[in-house]
Amino acid sequence: MSLEQLKAFLEKVKADTSLQAKLKAAKSPEDVVGIAKEHGHEFTADKITELSEEELEGVAGGGDCTEITFGR
């Protein structure tokens, strides 16, 4: 349940447009955690807020990452 797991998951997301679409549809940080777990990455929702905007850049196709960070 580490920040490293979250970062590894985000690297996977950068290369997978279907995974990006799933994350854009997520309604809560817990939804993101569930999607990540389905793909072999475990972390808690609070880890999402520990990432910088730069670290999240590119996850949503280089666009606005508020869908991932839920208003951060």
Residue pairs with C-beta under 8 A, 6 or more apart in sequence:
1 42
1 43
1 44
1 47
2 43
2 47
3 43
3 47
3 50
3 51
5 36
5 41
5 42
5 43
5 47
6 36
6 41
6 43
6 47
6 48
6 50
6 51
7 51
7 55
8 41
9 36
9 39
9 41
9 43
10 51
10 55
10 56
10 59
12 19
12 39
12 41
13 19
13 20
13 23
13 59
14 58
14 59
17 61
19 35
19 39
20 59
20 60
20 61
22 35
23 32
23 35
23 59
23 60
23 67
23 68
24 60
24 67
24 68
26 32
26 35
26 67
26 68
28 45
28 70
29 45
29 46
29 48
29 49
29 70
30 45
32 45
32 48
32 68
33 43
33 44
33 45
36 42
36 43
48 68
48 69
48 70
49 69
49 72
51 69
53 65
53 69
53 72
56 65
56 68
56 69
57 65
59 65
59 68
60 67
60 68
65 72
66 72
